[in-house]
Amino acid sequence: MTPVQVVLSTVLGVALVISVVTDVLRREILDAVTYPLMAVALGVRLFTEGLGDLEHGVLSGLVAGAGLAVLLLPAALRGRMGWGDVKLMGGVGAVLGFPAVLAAAAFISLVGALQAVVTLLWQGAVWDTLAAVVRRWAVRVRLASVDARPGPQHHIPYGVAIALGTFWALWWQHGS
């Protein structure tokens, strides 16, 4: 790893740990963490690699950050995920750049799916969740009315999946 990669990985690691703590304890990922993460990542990329291309420089960070953030937009717009998660993913992409961000997206998705299953099992909410899926399906095929009572909402702090998936991607990238 180059000194620049060490600095960026360290800044990313600190931001991810802080985000996990605040997401678990307060259900929020702070702008005071995500915006500086993106600014530092893009600034370091610009200073050390210049404008670059798809695989290097600030352009790589911009494309990767925007790409990861766009993956979460539908969930954020529907209120199923917070905007802090979207901004944190943008910061991860800005640090990792392209194509490393593709591995991160895959690992974050895998960890997030596992986290959701474990959380629902732990909370005893598997049947509630399956019932909600059936209710939504029944409304879509017009077997039930829209005013059917929604099930309870369960909070799954996605910042944990973002952090673990990103650390996994960093390990995978530098271990191979």
C-alpha positions as a printed NumPy array, in Angstrom:
array([[  0.   ,   0.   ,   0.   ],
       [  1.196,   3.47 ,  -0.805],
       [  1.258,   6.169,   1.897],
       [ -1.727,   7.831,   0.215],
       [ -3.722,   4.592,   0.369],
       [ -2.811,   4.202,   4.041],
       [ -4.047,   7.718,   4.805],
       [ -7.287,   7.24 ,   2.869],
       [ -7.922,   3.821,   4.413],
       [ -7.308,   5.235,   7.899],
       [ -9.666,   8.159,   7.355],
       [-12.255,   5.756,   5.94 ],
       [-11.842,   3.353,   8.874],
       [-12.342,   6.114,  11.438],
       [-15.423,   7.402,   9.598],
       [-16.892,   3.905,   9.392],
       [-16.356,   3.159,  13.095],
       [-17.914,   6.474,  14.131],
       [-20.84 ,   5.839,  11.778],
       [-21.459,   2.349,  13.175],
       [-21.544,   3.694,  16.729],
       [-23.921,   6.561,  15.936],
       [-26.133,   4.383,  13.721],
       [-26.503,   1.686,  16.389],
       [-26.951,   4.082,  19.318],
       [-28.852,   6.995,  17.745],
       [-30.116,   5.654,  14.388],
       [-28.211,   8.26 ,  12.407],
       [-25.052,   8.645,  10.389],
       [-23.704,  12.129,  10.89 ],
       [-23.129,  14.684,   8.137],
       [-20.151,  15.819,  10.221],
       [-18.576,  12.457,   9.317],
       [-19.758,  11.836,   5.76 ],
       [-19.106,  15.241,   4.186],
       [-15.526,  15.533,   5.469],
       [-14.902,  11.921,   4.388],
       [-15.945,  12.744,   0.834],
       [-14.047,  16.048,   0.811],
       [-10.816,  14.521,   2.143],
       [-11.011,  11.55 ,  -0.227],
       [-11.635,  13.659,  -3.308],
       [ -9.098,  16.29 ,  -2.22 ],
       [ -6.359,  13.719,  -1.664],
       [ -7.171,  12.056,  -4.985],
       [ -7.034,  15.387,  -6.796],
       [ -3.777,  16.42 ,  -5.111],
       [ -1.969,  13.094,  -5.592],
       [ -3.424,  11.75 ,  -8.848],
       [ -4.947,  14.782, -10.532],
       [ -8.174,  14.704, -12.492],
       [ -7.375,  11.183, -13.697],
       [ -9.631,   8.772, -15.513],
       [-12.139,   6.092, -14.565],
       [ -9.549,   4.128, -12.557],
       [ -7.447,   6.942, -11.055],
       [ -7.733,  10.421,  -9.655],
       [-10.659,  12.495,  -8.588],
       [-12.78 ,  11.314, -11.521],
       [-12.567,   7.727, -10.261],
       [-13.637,   8.842,  -6.787],
       [-16.535,  10.876,  -8.135],
       [-17.831,   8.08 , -10.368],
       [-17.467,   5.434,  -7.658],
       [-19.   ,   7.614,  -4.94 ],
       [-21.957,   8.632,  -7.066],
       [-22.447,   5.061,  -8.25 ],
       [-22.6  ,   3.634,  -4.741],
       [-24.88 ,   6.403,  -3.522],
       [-27.267,   5.854,  -6.449],
       [-27.644,   2.192,  -5.428],
       [-29.316,   3.31 ,  -2.2  ],
       [-31.461,   6.126,  -3.594],
       [-34.62 ,   4.026,  -4.115],
       [-34.543,   2.831,  -0.507],
       [-33.878,   6.345,   0.798],
       [-36.656,   7.86 ,  -1.289],
       [-39.132,   5.271,   0.046],
       [-38.073,   5.989,   3.625],
       [-36.601,   2.534,   4.208],
       [-33.075,   3.838,   4.584],
       [-31.662,   7.097,   5.794],
       [-29.808,   9.671,   3.747],
       [-26.793,   9.218,   6.027],
       [-26.38 ,   5.711,   4.612],
       [-26.416,   7.133,   1.087],
       [-23.801,   9.765,   1.952],
       [-21.616,   7.209,   3.745],
       [-21.706,   5.002,   0.639],
       [-20.688,   8.033,  -1.408],
       [-17.708,   8.513,   0.91 ],
       [-16.739,   4.843,   0.612],
       [-16.817,   5.14 ,  -3.166],
       [-14.799,   8.351,  -3.11 ],
       [-12.065,   6.621,  -1.102],
       [-12.005,   3.306,  -2.967],
       [-12.495,   4.572,  -6.491],
       [-13.357,   2.457,  -9.476],
       [-13.235,  -0.605,  -9.916],
       [-12.545,  -1.413,  -6.222],
       [-15.951,   0.002,  -5.384],
       [-17.601,  -2.901,  -7.221],
       [-16.195,  -5.392,  -4.714],
       [-17.309,  -3.141,  -1.868],
       [-20.854,  -2.967,  -3.251],
       [-21.018,  -6.758,  -3.5  ],
       [-19.63 ,  -7.324,   0.003],
       [-21.841,  -4.631,   1.548],
       [-24.892,  -6.266,  -0.053],
       [-23.927,  -9.706,   1.256],
       [-23.277,  -8.428,   4.764],
       [-26.488,  -6.385,   4.69 ],
       [-28.57 ,  -9.407,   3.71 ],
       [-26.999, -11.527,   6.43 ],
       [-27.44 ,  -8.722,   8.955],
       [-31.135,  -8.385,   8.064],
       [-31.775, -12.107,   8.49 ],
       [-29.873, -12.296,  11.783],
       [-31.575,  -9.155,  13.128],
       [-35.047, -10.394,  12.22 ],
       [-34.342, -13.776,  13.8  ],
       [-32.896, -12.126,  16.913],
       [-35.893,  -9.82 ,  17.277],
       [-38.345, -12.641,  16.587],
       [-39.728, -10.666,  13.679],
       [-39.459, -13.205,  10.861],
       [-43.194, -13.933,  10.805],
       [-44.085, -10.223,  11.019],
       [-41.812,  -9.539,   8.063],
       [-43.196, -12.404,   5.985],
       [-46.747, -11.292,   6.811],
       [-45.91 ,  -7.754,   5.663],
       [-44.532,  -9.107,   2.372],
       [-47.703, -11.14 ,   1.819],
       [-49.856,  -8.088,   2.704],
       [-47.98 ,  -5.903,   0.16 ],
       [-48.315,  -8.607,  -2.482],
       [-52.047,  -8.977,  -1.775],
       [-52.55 ,  -5.215,  -2.15 ],
       [-50.689,  -5.203,  -5.481],
       [-52.821,  -8.005,  -6.94 ],
       [-55.937,  -6.398,  -5.462],
       [-56.754,  -9.168,  -3.006],
       [-56.569,  -6.763,  -0.071],
       [-57.314,  -3.083,   0.431],
       [-54.592,  -0.491,   0.742],
       [-55.773,   0.486,   4.194],
       [-54.707,  -2.877,   5.623],
       [-52.92 ,  -2.33 ,   8.908],
       [-49.121,  -2.222,   8.373],
       [-46.916,  -4.424,  10.517],
       [-44.372,  -3.14 ,  12.993],
       [-41.254,  -1.436,  11.671],
       [-37.846,  -2.841,  12.587],
       [-34.66 ,  -0.779,  12.534],
       [-31.648,  -2.438,  10.964],
       [-28.623,  -0.117,  11.19 ],
       [-27.215,  -0.415,   7.65 ],
       [-24.099,   1.501,   8.716],
       [-22.911,  -1.792,  10.221],
       [-23.217,  -3.559,   6.856],
       [-21.52 ,  -0.664,   5.072],
       [-18.592,  -0.803,   7.488],
       [-18.17 ,  -4.586,   7.54 ],
       [-18.597,  -4.9  ,   3.769],
       [-16.092,  -2.111,   3.163],
       [-13.529,  -3.622,   5.538],
       [-14.05 ,  -6.966,   3.788],
       [-13.465,  -5.298,   0.396],
       [-10.296,  -3.592,   1.668],
       [ -8.997,  -6.892,   3.04 ],
       [ -9.892,  -8.7  ,  -0.194],
       [ -8.319,  -6.001,  -2.357],
       [ -5.028,  -5.96 ,  -0.473],
       [ -4.966,  -9.656,   0.336],
       [ -5.081, -10.803,  -3.289]])
